[in-house]
Amino acid sequence: MQDYEIQLGSLASSKSVNANNYIPLELTQETNEINEYDNLDSVLSAAQLYDDERQNTAIYRIYGKVQWLSLLNGLNNNYSTLSDIFLHPVYPINVKNILNSFDFYLLKPVYSGYTALTGLINMGINLYIRYFEVIATPQNFDTFNAGFDTNLFNEQNCGFNVNLDINIENLVDNFGMPLQQIFIYPVYKIKKNGSGHTETMKSVVYGQSGNTNIINLTYPSTGYTIGNIIYGDCVQYIQTQFLQFTQVPQTYYIGTPVISGYTLSSVPKFGNLSWTYNPFIPLQLFYFSDDLKLVNISGSTYTDVNNIPSYATNIGQGNYVWRDILQQGYIDSISGNGVDYPFVNMRRYLFNYNIIDFDTNLNDMYTANVFNQIELAESTILSINPNSNLALVGNQC
């Protein structure tokens, strides 16, 4: 390496001067008295930080347990007669169960996804048909047998886990209300029975005047995909009260073709037993306060107007109404409303226990006639006398 020296300015020309290329450091020592209020402490509260993060997050992870209460649970897939409905195989092989009889989806109400029943609105009844959007498909549901967990009929219960984050930040429905609920949507998978007859599935649709019709429900062979729109249920919305609730739940009708074995004229030998269930299972994300807030922006202070949330409803003439969202972890002592979901890794973990209940549709003439022919055995009288010495209760065997 070759060394270089800086040439003095005086050697460059007659008018140049030498420059000092070094900065001298002056070492001094001074003391100042610290005033009491200049010494500020920063106190970090881990509990407060945890609560702030919990309240601000809008990400959910959904998991839970589900059971299927129905005579169809455990039914042989090759059933053909009415007796098959009641005489299930001793060893449950090739039978209907939760895992092979349902596709599970997660839905949210659609923004701008309501149809007003105009005929009823003209009568002062604010009813709307709600639509849902698919936000998770069966590929996002991990379903499995829940260990040794069975229901009172000794039928296997199942667990599920939605393997993606559900972020509801800034999501509102058609009425401008934040999403209070999302929905688990179990779709029954129709199949052929042992005689080659195909099961049926129907749903309820509403006319503009509020009349209802039952139509065939077509479920795509490849299932639904994220973003698909699902015809929903009937809700009531009261704008001035900032309230929305389900007025009439949706009903799906399942038809299972059987040979009844009866020869009575009132019971045809062959027909579809009809079953019903509600396909939309709500998951409560949060609750609104019972207290209704009302502010008029023309006659209120700046502070009051500034406190109006973005989701408040304008009901006209400068009036806004809303209800505050109850904080996570707070349970209202009067109404009992509130949620307290675990908060880990910046996510709220929502556990939900679901029952898919298939009711016998006795409004269907064939189903009612068949079940009216079923006779139960005589009641068995229980012994009122103990068969052991009660004085020995608690002793070792």
ZAMARTI-543401 format. One record per residue (C-alpha): residue number from 0; residue in one letter; x, y, z. Coordinates in nm, 3 decimals, always signed. Example, Ala and Ser with C-alpha at 12.3 -4.5 7.8 and 13.67 -1.06 7.14 Angstrom:
! ZAMARTI-543401
+-----+------+---------+---------+---------+
: pos : code :       X :       Y :       Z :
+-----+------+---------+---------+---------+
:   0 :    A :  +1.230 :  -0.450 :  +0.780 :
:   1 :    S :  +1.367 :  -0.106 :  +0.714 :
+-----+------+---------+---------+---------+
END
This chain:
! ZAMARTI-543401
+-----+------+---------+---------+---------+
: pos : code :       X :       Y :       Z :
+-----+------+---------+---------+---------+
:   0 :    M :  +0.000 :  +0.000 :  +0.000 :
:   1 :    Q :  +0.135 :  +0.341 :  -0.097 :
:   2 :    D :  +0.113 :  +0.623 :  +0.158 :
:   3 :    Y :  -0.025 :  +0.961 :  +0.056 :
:   4 :    E :  +0.029 :  +1.295 :  +0.227 :
:   5 :    I :  -0.192 :  +1.601 :  +0.203 :
:   6 :    Q :  -0.002 :  +1.889 :  +0.043 :
:   7 :    L :  +0.011 :  +2.212 :  +0.243 :
:   8 :    G :  -0.179 :  +2.495 :  +0.088 :
:   9 :    S :  +0.120 :  +2.728 :  +0.104 :
:  10 :    L :  +0.306 :  +2.498 :  -0.131 :
:  11 :    A :  +0.035 :  +2.506 :  -0.394 :
:  12 :    S :  +0.052 :  +2.878 :  -0.480 :
:  13 :    S :  +0.160 :  +3.212 :  -0.341 :
:  14 :    K :  -0.196 :  +3.303 :  -0.245 :
:  15 :    S :  -0.284 :  +2.973 :  -0.075 :
:  16 :    V :  -0.290 :  +2.929 :  +0.299 :
:  17 :    N :  -0.248 :  +2.625 :  +0.513 :
:  18 :    A :  -0.574 :  +2.467 :  +0.647 :
:  19 :    N :  -0.617 :  +2.273 :  +0.968 :
:  20 :    N :  -0.762 :  +1.933 :  +0.870 :
:  21 :    Y :  -0.811 :  +1.820 :  +1.229 :
:  22 :    I :  -1.098 :  +1.913 :  +1.458 :
:  23 :    P :  -0.977 :  +1.981 :  +1.808 :
:  24 :    L :  -1.197 :  +1.837 :  +2.084 :
:  25 :    E :  -1.250 :  +2.041 :  +2.394 :
:  26 :    L :  -1.300 :  +1.829 :  +2.705 :
:  27 :    T :  -1.504 :  +2.013 :  +2.967 :
:  28 :    Q :  -1.698 :  +1.897 :  +3.272 :
:  29 :    E :  -2.019 :  +2.073 :  +3.374 :
:  30 :    T :  -2.293 :  +1.966 :  +3.615 :
:  31 :    N :  -2.664 :  +2.061 :  +3.610 :
:  32 :    E :  -2.923 :  +1.987 :  +3.873 :
:  33 :    I :  -3.211 :  +1.759 :  +3.752 :
:  34 :    N :  -3.550 :  +1.893 :  +3.846 :
:  35 :    E :  -3.804 :  +1.650 :  +3.994 :
:  36 :    Y :  -4.040 :  +1.662 :  +3.696 :
:  37 :    D :  -3.765 :  +1.620 :  +3.438 :
:  38 :    N :  -3.703 :  +1.260 :  +3.550 :
:  39 :    L :  -3.997 :  +1.079 :  +3.378 :
:  40 :    D :  -4.060 :  +0.706 :  +3.416 :
:  41 :    S :  -4.219 :  +0.497 :  +3.138 :
:  42 :    V :  -4.430 :  +0.225 :  +3.299 :
:  43 :    L :  -4.514 :  -0.072 :  +3.073 :
:  44 :    S :  -4.817 :  -0.277 :  +3.179 :
:  45 :    A :  -4.817 :  -0.624 :  +3.022 :
:  46 :    A :  -5.184 :  -0.670 :  +3.118 :
:  47 :    Q :  -5.284 :  -0.343 :  +2.952 :
:  48 :    L :  -5.083 :  -0.424 :  +2.640 :
:  49 :    Y :  -5.248 :  -0.767 :  +2.621 :
:  50 :    D :  -5.597 :  -0.617 :  +2.653 :
:  51 :    D :  -5.526 :  -0.346 :  +2.395 :
:  52 :    E :  -5.408 :  -0.606 :  +2.142 :
:  53 :    R :  -5.707 :  -0.828 :  +2.221 :
:  54 :    Q :  -5.960 :  -0.550 :  +2.164 :
:  55 :    N :  -5.794 :  -0.427 :  +1.843 :
:  56 :    T :  -5.759 :  -0.759 :  +1.662 :
:  57 :    A :  -6.033 :  -0.877 :  +1.425 :
:  58 :    I :  -5.887 :  -1.217 :  +1.335 :
:  59 :    Y :  -6.066 :  -1.535 :  +1.444 :
:  60 :    R :  -5.977 :  -1.902 :  +1.438 :
:  61 :    I :  -6.283 :  -2.131 :  +1.442 :
:  62 :    Y :  -6.292 :  -2.480 :  +1.592 :
:  63 :    G :  -6.539 :  -2.695 :  +1.782 :
:  64 :    K :  -6.743 :  -3.011 :  +1.806 :
:  65 :    V :  -7.052 :  -3.133 :  +1.624 :
:  66 :    Q :  -7.305 :  -3.412 :  +1.667 :
:  67 :    W :  -7.579 :  -3.533 :  +1.437 :
:  68 :    L :  -7.910 :  -3.614 :  +1.604 :
:  69 :    S :  -8.113 :  -3.811 :  +1.354 :
:  70 :    L :  -8.242 :  -4.158 :  +1.276 :
:  71 :    L :  -8.033 :  -4.125 :  +0.961 :
:  72 :    N :  -7.712 :  -4.117 :  +1.164 :
:  73 :    G :  -7.582 :  -4.475 :  +1.153 :
:  74 :    L :  -7.826 :  -4.580 :  +0.877 :
:  75 :    N :  -7.689 :  -4.837 :  +0.632 :
:  76 :    N :  -7.600 :  -4.665 :  +0.304 :
:  77 :    N :  -7.774 :  -4.951 :  +0.126 :
:  78 :    Y :  -8.104 :  -4.900 :  +0.306 :
:  79 :    S :  -8.423 :  -4.966 :  +0.113 :
:  80 :    T :  -8.706 :  -5.043 :  +0.355 :
:  81 :    L :  -8.868 :  -4.856 :  +0.641 :
:  82 :    S :  -8.736 :  -5.108 :  +0.892 :
:  83 :    D :  -8.379 :  -5.011 :  +0.795 :
:  84 :    I :  -8.443 :  -4.666 :  +0.941 :
:  85 :    F :  -8.496 :  -4.819 :  +1.286 :
:  86 :    L :  -8.278 :  -5.132 :  +1.274 :
:  87 :    H :  -7.925 :  -5.003 :  +1.237 :
:  88 :    P :  -7.631 :  -5.242 :  +1.187 :
:  89 :    V :  -7.467 :  -5.370 :  +1.505 :
:  90 :    Y :  -7.125 :  -5.305 :  +1.356 :
:  91 :    P :  -7.135 :  -4.958 :  +1.192 :
:  92 :    I :  -6.964 :  -5.029 :  +0.860 :
:  93 :    N :  -7.075 :  -4.854 :  +0.540 :
:  94 :    V :  -7.323 :  -4.638 :  +0.729 :
:  95 :    K :  -7.415 :  -4.273 :  +0.720 :
:  96 :    N :  -7.226 :  -4.050 :  +0.965 :
:  97 :    I :  -7.119 :  -3.690 :  +1.005 :
:  98 :    L :  -6.795 :  -3.730 :  +0.812 :
:  99 :    N :  -6.940 :  -3.890 :  +0.498 :
: 100 :    S :  -7.286 :  -3.730 :  +0.491 :
: 101 :    F :  -7.202 :  -3.358 :  +0.506 :
: 102 :    D :  -6.986 :  -3.097 :  +0.339 :
: 103 :    F :  -6.905 :  -2.813 :  +0.578 :
: 104 :    Y :  -6.873 :  -2.450 :  +0.472 :
: 105 :    L :  -6.824 :  -2.118 :  +0.647 :
: 106 :    L :  -7.047 :  -1.828 :  +0.539 :
: 107 :    K :  -7.078 :  -1.456 :  +0.604 :
: 108 :    P :  -7.372 :  -1.226 :  +0.524 :
: 109 :    V :  -7.322 :  -1.060 :  +0.187 :
: 110 :    Y :  -7.269 :  -0.686 :  +0.161 :
: 111 :    S :  -7.566 :  -0.561 :  -0.045 :
: 112 :    G :  -7.707 :  -0.910 :  -0.015 :
: 113 :    Y :  -8.066 :  -0.854 :  +0.091 :
: 114 :    T :  -8.398 :  -0.862 :  -0.093 :
: 115 :    A :  -8.683 :  -0.665 :  +0.060 :
: 116 :    L :  -9.022 :  -0.836 :  +0.084 :
: 117 :    T :  -9.198 :  -0.530 :  -0.051 :
: 118 :    G :  -9.545 :  -0.666 :  +0.008 :
: 119 :    L :  -9.478 :  -0.684 :  +0.381 :
: 120 :    I :  -9.287 :  -0.355 :  +0.398 :
: 121 :    N :  -9.598 :  -0.179 :  +0.271 :
: 122 :    M :  -9.773 :  -0.325 :  +0.574 :
: 123 :    G :  -9.508 :  -0.179 :  +0.808 :
: 124 :    I :  -9.315 :  -0.506 :  +0.852 :
: 125 :    N :  -8.949 :  -0.470 :  +0.754 :
: 126 :    L :  -8.855 :  -0.822 :  +0.643 :
: 127 :    Y :  -8.572 :  -0.909 :  +0.409 :
: 128 :    I :  -8.423 :  -1.219 :  +0.253 :
: 129 :    R :  -8.060 :  -1.251 :  +0.351 :
: 130 :    Y :  -7.790 :  -1.397 :  +0.128 :
: 131 :    F :  -7.459 :  -1.549 :  +0.233 :
: 132 :    E :  -7.115 :  -1.568 :  +0.076 :
: 133 :    V :  -6.886 :  -1.872 :  +0.105 :
: 134 :    I :  -6.563 :  -1.782 :  +0.286 :
: 135 :    A :  -6.436 :  -2.134 :  +0.365 :
: 136 :    T :  -6.491 :  -2.466 :  +0.185 :
: 137 :    P :  -6.464 :  -2.833 :  +0.293 :
: 138 :    Q :  -6.094 :  -2.809 :  +0.201 :
: 139 :    N :  -6.060 :  -2.558 :  +0.486 :
: 140 :    F :  -6.239 :  -2.785 :  +0.737 :
: 141 :    D :  -6.039 :  -3.049 :  +0.920 :
: 142 :    T :  -6.305 :  -3.293 :  +1.049 :
: 143 :    F :  -6.230 :  -3.595 :  +1.264 :
: 144 :    N :  -6.380 :  -3.831 :  +1.519 :
: 145 :    A :  -6.369 :  -3.664 :  +1.861 :
: 146 :    G :  -6.182 :  -3.933 :  +2.054 :
: 147 :    F :  -6.416 :  -4.139 :  +2.270 :
: 148 :    D :  -6.685 :  -3.870 :  +2.262 :
: 149 :    T :  -7.036 :  -4.003 :  +2.188 :
: 150 :    N :  -7.388 :  -3.870 :  +2.236 :
: 151 :    L :  -7.661 :  -4.027 :  +2.449 :
: 152 :    F :  -7.739 :  -4.272 :  +2.165 :
: 153 :    N :  -7.375 :  -4.389 :  +2.168 :
: 154 :    E :  -7.318 :  -4.228 :  +1.829 :
: 155 :    Q :  -6.977 :  -4.084 :  +1.748 :
: 156 :    N :  -6.934 :  -3.709 :  +1.782 :
: 157 :    C :  -6.689 :  -3.525 :  +1.561 :
: 158 :    G :  -6.451 :  -3.234 :  +1.598 :
: 159 :    F :  -6.363 :  -2.973 :  +1.340 :
: 160 :    N :  -6.106 :  -2.704 :  +1.284 :
: 161 :    V :  -6.114 :  -2.429 :  +1.021 :
: 162 :    N :  -5.754 :  -2.412 :  +0.902 :
: 163 :    L :  -5.746 :  -2.046 :  +0.797 :
: 164 :    D :  -5.773 :  -1.704 :  +0.959 :
: 165 :    I :  -6.110 :  -1.530 :  +0.944 :
: 166 :    N :  -6.050 :  -1.154 :  +0.936 :
: 167 :    I :  -6.367 :  -0.946 :  +0.982 :
: 168 :    E :  -6.197 :  -0.606 :  +1.002 :
: 169 :    N :  -6.409 :  -0.333 :  +0.838 :
: 170 :    L :  -6.665 :  -0.589 :  +0.714 :
: 171 :    V :  -7.030 :  -0.482 :  +0.731 :
: 172 :    D :  -7.353 :  -0.619 :  +0.592 :
: 173 :    N :  -7.609 :  -0.451 :  +0.368 :
: 174 :    F :  -7.748 :  -0.250 :  +0.659 :
: 175 :    G :  -7.403 :  -0.115 :  +0.746 :
: 176 :    M :  -7.383 :  -0.317 :  +1.068 :
: 177 :    P :  -7.055 :  -0.488 :  +1.160 :
: 178 :    L :  -7.064 :  -0.867 :  +1.119 :
: 179 :    Q :  -7.193 :  -0.996 :  +1.450 :
: 180 :    Q :  -7.214 :  -1.352 :  +1.324 :
: 181 :    I :  -7.069 :  -1.586 :  +1.069 :
: 182 :    F :  -7.227 :  -1.923 :  +0.997 :
: 183 :    I :  -7.132 :  -2.288 :  +0.969 :
: 184 :    Y :  -7.318 :  -2.436 :  +0.675 :
: 185 :    P :  -7.349 :  -2.818 :  +0.673 :
: 186 :    V :  -7.480 :  -2.941 :  +0.337 :
: 187 :    Y :  -7.626 :  -3.291 :  +0.336 :
: 188 :    K :  -7.487 :  -3.500 :  +0.051 :
: 189 :    I :  -7.770 :  -3.685 :  -0.120 :
: 190 :    K :  -7.698 :  -4.039 :  -0.239 :
: 191 :    K :  -7.872 :  -4.341 :  -0.387 :
: 192 :    N :  -8.017 :  -4.601 :  -0.154 :
: 193 :    G :  -7.986 :  -4.977 :  -0.189 :
: 194 :    S :  -8.268 :  -4.990 :  -0.444 :
: 195 :    G :  -8.101 :  -4.730 :  -0.668 :
: 196 :    H :  -8.342 :  -4.449 :  -0.580 :
: 197 :    T :  -8.184 :  -4.106 :  -0.527 :
: 198 :    E :  -8.249 :  -3.899 :  -0.216 :
: 199 :    T :  -8.382 :  -3.546 :  -0.258 :
: 200 :    M :  -8.304 :  -3.206 :  -0.104 :
: 201 :    K :  -8.528 :  -2.899 :  -0.111 :
: 202 :    S :  -8.528 :  -2.551 :  +0.041 :
: 203 :    V :  -8.766 :  -2.262 :  +0.112 :
: 204 :    V :  -8.780 :  -1.950 :  -0.108 :
: 205 :    Y :  -8.987 :  -1.636 :  -0.054 :
: 206 :    G :  -9.198 :  -1.432 :  -0.293 :
: 207 :    Q :  -9.213 :  -1.052 :  -0.280 :
: 208 :    S :  -9.541 :  -1.068 :  -0.091 :
: 209 :    G :  -9.392 :  -1.297 :  +0.176 :
: 210 :    N :  -9.544 :  -1.621 :  +0.046 :
: 211 :    T :  -9.319 :  -1.927 :  +0.061 :
: 212 :    N :  -9.246 :  -2.207 :  -0.184 :
: 213 :    I :  -9.047 :  -2.526 :  -0.146 :
: 214 :    I :  -8.820 :  -2.591 :  -0.443 :
: 215 :    N :  -8.554 :  -2.845 :  -0.536 :
: 216 :    L :  -8.210 :  -2.746 :  -0.413 :
: 217 :    T :  -7.934 :  -2.821 :  -0.660 :
: 218 :    Y :  -7.599 :  -2.882 :  -0.492 :
: 219 :    P :  -7.310 :  -2.876 :  -0.743 :
: 220 :    S :  -7.131 :  -3.210 :  -0.781 :
: 221 :    T :  -6.800 :  -3.029 :  -0.723 :
: 222 :    G :  -6.938 :  -2.832 :  -0.429 :
: 223 :    Y :  -6.934 :  -2.458 :  -0.372 :
: 224 :    T :  -6.625 :  -2.240 :  -0.403 :
: 225 :    I :  -6.518 :  -1.929 :  -0.213 :
: 226 :    G :  -6.727 :  -1.634 :  -0.325 :
: 227 :    N :  -7.036 :  -1.836 :  -0.421 :
: 228 :    I :  -7.364 :  -1.680 :  -0.303 :
: 229 :    I :  -7.612 :  -1.890 :  -0.101 :
: 230 :    Y :  -7.984 :  -1.808 :  -0.068 :
: 231 :    G :  -8.041 :  -1.758 :  +0.303 :
: 232 :    D :  -8.314 :  -1.690 :  +0.557 :
: 233 :    C :  -8.570 :  -1.424 :  +0.649 :
: 234 :    V :  -8.452 :  -1.143 :  +0.878 :
: 235 :    Q :  -8.615 :  -0.838 :  +1.030 :
: 236 :    Y :  -8.431 :  -0.505 :  +1.039 :
: 237 :    I :  -8.550 :  -0.216 :  +1.256 :
: 238 :    Q :  -8.344 :  +0.081 :  +1.145 :
: 239 :    T :  -8.443 :  +0.324 :  +1.420 :
: 240 :    Q :  -8.349 :  +0.067 :  +1.687 :
: 241 :    F :  -8.029 :  -0.051 :  +1.515 :
: 242 :    L :  -8.159 :  -0.408 :  +1.546 :
: 243 :    Q :  -8.145 :  -0.705 :  +1.314 :
: 244 :    F :  -8.249 :  -1.061 :  +1.395 :
: 245 :    T :  -8.358 :  -1.380 :  +1.223 :
: 246 :    Q :  -8.733 :  -1.381 :  +1.177 :
: 247 :    V :  -8.775 :  -1.721 :  +1.005 :
: 248 :    P :  -8.479 :  -1.964 :  +0.982 :
: 249 :    Q :  -8.416 :  -2.139 :  +0.653 :
: 250 :    T :  -8.536 :  -2.500 :  +0.632 :
: 251 :    Y :  -8.390 :  -2.773 :  +0.416 :
: 252 :    Y :  -8.600 :  -3.081 :  +0.338 :
: 253 :    I :  -8.431 :  -3.417 :  +0.289 :
: 254 :    G :  -8.622 :  -3.703 :  +0.124 :
: 255 :    T :  -8.513 :  -4.065 :  +0.182 :
: 256 :    P :  -8.689 :  -4.317 :  -0.048 :
: 257 :    V :  -8.812 :  -4.631 :  +0.131 :
: 258 :    I :  -9.048 :  -4.922 :  +0.086 :
: 259 :    S :  -9.287 :  -4.891 :  +0.377 :
: 260 :    G :  -9.406 :  -5.252 :  +0.394 :
: 261 :    Y :  -9.758 :  -5.135 :  +0.469 :
: 262 :    T : -10.049 :  -5.218 :  +0.241 :
: 263 :    L : -10.303 :  -4.976 :  +0.389 :
: 264 :    S : -10.457 :  -4.739 :  +0.138 :
: 265 :    S : -10.342 :  -4.439 :  +0.345 :
: 266 :    V :  -9.979 :  -4.552 :  +0.326 :
: 267 :    P :  -9.839 :  -4.610 :  -0.022 :
: 268 :    K :  -9.588 :  -4.891 :  -0.032 :
: 269 :    F :  -9.315 :  -4.667 :  -0.172 :
: 270 :    G :  -9.238 :  -4.303 :  -0.090 :
: 271 :    N :  -8.995 :  -4.047 :  +0.048 :
: 272 :    L :  -8.964 :  -4.003 :  +0.422 :
: 273 :    S :  -8.919 :  -3.631 :  +0.479 :
: 274 :    W :  -8.674 :  -3.476 :  +0.725 :
: 275 :    T :  -8.599 :  -3.111 :  +0.799 :
: 276 :    Y :  -8.301 :  -2.920 :  +0.937 :
: 277 :    N :  -8.174 :  -2.564 :  +0.969 :
: 278 :    P :  -7.855 :  -2.538 :  +0.761 :
: 279 :    F :  -7.721 :  -2.209 :  +0.905 :
: 280 :    I :  -7.549 :  -2.248 :  +1.243 :
: 281 :    P :  -7.453 :  -1.904 :  +1.384 :
: 282 :    L :  -7.117 :  -1.830 :  +1.543 :
: 283 :    Q :  -7.137 :  -1.523 :  +1.767 :
: 284 :    L :  -6.833 :  -1.299 :  +1.714 :
: 285 :    F :  -6.944 :  -1.025 :  +1.953 :
: 286 :    Y :  -7.255 :  -0.858 :  +2.096 :
: 287 :    F :  -7.393 :  -0.509 :  +2.075 :
: 288 :    S :  -7.482 :  -0.320 :  +2.392 :
: 289 :    D :  -7.846 :  -0.305 :  +2.497 :
: 290 :    D :  -7.818 :  +0.074 :  +2.521 :
: 291 :    L :  -7.923 :  +0.260 :  +2.205 :
: 292 :    K :  -7.717 :  +0.571 :  +2.125 :
: 293 :    L :  -7.872 :  +0.868 :  +1.940 :
: 294 :    V :  -7.687 :  +1.183 :  +1.829 :
: 295 :    N :  -7.802 :  +1.472 :  +1.611 :
: 296 :    I :  -7.503 :  +1.622 :  +1.433 :
: 297 :    S :  -7.669 :  +1.962 :  +1.394 :
: 298 :    G :  -7.724 :  +2.024 :  +1.761 :
: 299 :    S :  -7.448 :  +1.833 :  +1.936 :
: 300 :    T :  -7.103 :  +1.927 :  +2.051 :
: 301 :    Y :  -6.793 :  +1.845 :  +1.850 :
: 302 :    T :  -6.705 :  +1.577 :  +2.106 :
: 303 :    D :  -7.041 :  +1.402 :  +2.067 :
: 304 :    V :  -7.023 :  +1.411 :  +1.688 :
: 305 :    N :  -6.663 :  +1.286 :  +1.691 :
: 306 :    N :  -6.770 :  +0.985 :  +1.900 :
: 307 :    I :  -7.015 :  +0.861 :  +1.636 :
: 308 :    P :  -6.874 :  +0.528 :  +1.508 :
: 309 :    S :  -6.830 :  +0.468 :  +1.135 :
: 310 :    Y :  -7.103 :  +0.202 :  +1.137 :
: 311 :    A :  -7.375 :  +0.429 :  +1.285 :
: 312 :    T :  -7.698 :  +0.448 :  +1.085 :
: 313 :    N :  -7.826 :  +0.778 :  +0.948 :
: 314 :    I :  -8.201 :  +0.781 :  +1.013 :
: 315 :    G :  -8.258 :  +1.124 :  +0.863 :
: 316 :    Q :  -8.263 :  +1.492 :  +0.967 :
: 317 :    G :  -7.908 :  +1.466 :  +1.100 :
: 318 :    N :  -7.989 :  +1.185 :  +1.345 :
: 319 :    Y :  -7.756 :  +0.885 :  +1.386 :
: 320 :    V :  -7.826 :  +0.572 :  +1.590 :
: 321 :    W :  -7.598 :  +0.288 :  +1.692 :
: 322 :    R :  -7.514 :  +0.046 :  +1.969 :
: 323 :    D :  -7.165 :  +0.011 :  +2.111 :
: 324 :    I :  -6.981 :  -0.316 :  +2.061 :
: 325 :    L :  -6.921 :  -0.494 :  +2.392 :
: 326 :    Q :  -6.552 :  -0.547 :  +2.456 :
: 327 :    Q :  -6.401 :  -0.894 :  +2.440 :
: 328 :    G :  -6.404 :  -1.046 :  +2.787 :
: 329 :    Y :  -6.689 :  -0.830 :  +2.916 :
: 330 :    I :  -7.016 :  -1.004 :  +3.007 :
: 331 :    D :  -7.319 :  -0.784 :  +3.068 :
: 332 :    S :  -7.446 :  -0.864 :  +3.417 :
: 333 :    I :  -7.810 :  -0.799 :  +3.323 :
: 334 :    S :  -7.853 :  -0.947 :  +2.976 :
: 335 :    G :  -7.573 :  -1.205 :  +3.004 :
: 336 :    N :  -7.450 :  -1.101 :  +2.659 :
: 337 :    G :  -7.080 :  -1.096 :  +2.585 :
: 338 :    V :  -6.798 :  -1.320 :  +2.470 :
: 339 :    D :  -6.473 :  -1.421 :  +2.637 :
: 340 :    Y :  -6.277 :  -1.607 :  +2.371 :
: 341 :    P :  -5.914 :  -1.703 :  +2.434 :
: 342 :    F :  -5.667 :  -1.463 :  +2.273 :
: 343 :    V :  -5.337 :  -1.616 :  +2.161 :
: 344 :    N :  -5.092 :  -1.518 :  +1.884 :
: 345 :    M :  -5.299 :  -1.212 :  +1.787 :
: 346 :    R :  -5.607 :  -1.425 :  +1.720 :
: 347 :    R :  -5.934 :  -1.489 :  +1.899 :
: 348 :    Y :  -6.012 :  -1.861 :  +1.925 :
: 349 :    L :  -6.384 :  -1.931 :  +1.896 :
: 350 :    F :  -6.497 :  -2.275 :  +2.013 :
: 351 :    N :  -6.847 :  -2.379 :  +1.909 :
: 352 :    Y :  -7.049 :  -2.688 :  +1.998 :
: 353 :    N :  -7.303 :  -2.766 :  +1.727 :
: 354 :    I :  -7.598 :  -3.002 :  +1.695 :
: 355 :    I :  -7.731 :  -3.085 :  +1.349 :
: 356 :    D :  -8.087 :  -3.185 :  +1.429 :
: 357 :    F :  -8.294 :  -3.366 :  +1.165 :
: 358 :    D :  -8.661 :  -3.343 :  +1.260 :
: 359 :    T :  -8.924 :  -3.574 :  +1.117 :
: 360 :    N :  -9.137 :  -3.366 :  +0.882 :
: 361 :    L :  -9.487 :  -3.463 :  +0.994 :
: 362 :    N :  -9.631 :  -3.195 :  +0.764 :
: 363 :    D :  -9.549 :  -3.433 :  +0.481 :
: 364 :    M :  -9.849 :  -3.664 :  +0.433 :
: 365 :    Y :  -9.650 :  -3.978 :  +0.348 :
: 366 :    T :  -9.414 :  -3.933 :  +0.644 :
: 367 :    A :  -9.701 :  -3.861 :  +0.884 :
: 368 :    N :  -9.896 :  -4.166 :  +0.767 :
: 369 :    V :  -9.596 :  -4.394 :  +0.804 :
: 370 :    F :  -9.509 :  -4.277 :  +1.155 :
: 371 :    N :  -9.874 :  -4.298 :  +1.261 :
: 372 :    Q :  -9.859 :  -4.671 :  +1.187 :
: 373 :    I :  -9.565 :  -4.730 :  +1.420 :
: 374 :    E :  -9.666 :  -4.905 :  +1.741 :
: 375 :    L :  -9.447 :  -4.900 :  +2.048 :
: 376 :    A :  -9.424 :  -5.191 :  +2.288 :
: 377 :    E :  -9.594 :  -5.187 :  +2.626 :
: 378 :    S :  -9.417 :  -4.989 :  +2.895 :
: 379 :    T :  -9.195 :  -5.193 :  +3.125 :
: 380 :    I :  -9.262 :  -5.158 :  +3.497 :
: 381 :    L :  -8.944 :  -5.085 :  +3.687 :
: 382 :    S :  -8.881 :  -5.275 :  +4.011 :
: 383 :    I :  -8.936 :  -5.063 :  +4.318 :
: 384 :    N :  -8.746 :  -5.301 :  +4.545 :
: 385 :    P :  -8.365 :  -5.277 :  +4.555 :
: 386 :    N :  -8.181 :  -5.598 :  +4.458 :
: 387 :    S :  -7.888 :  -5.530 :  +4.692 :
: 388 :    N :  -7.833 :  -5.445 :  +5.058 :
: 389 :    L :  -7.825 :  -5.066 :  +5.084 :
: 390 :    A :  -7.635 :  -5.097 :  +5.412 :
: 391 :    L :  -7.334 :  -5.214 :  +5.211 :
: 392 :    V :  -7.321 :  -4.901 :  +4.995 :
: 393 :    G :  -6.973 :  -4.749 :  +5.013 :
: 394 :    N :  -6.800 :  -5.067 :  +5.129 :
: 395 :    Q :  -6.516 :  -5.218 :  +4.930 :
: 396 :    C :  -6.610 :  -5.490 :  +4.684 :
+-----+------+---------+---------+---------+
END
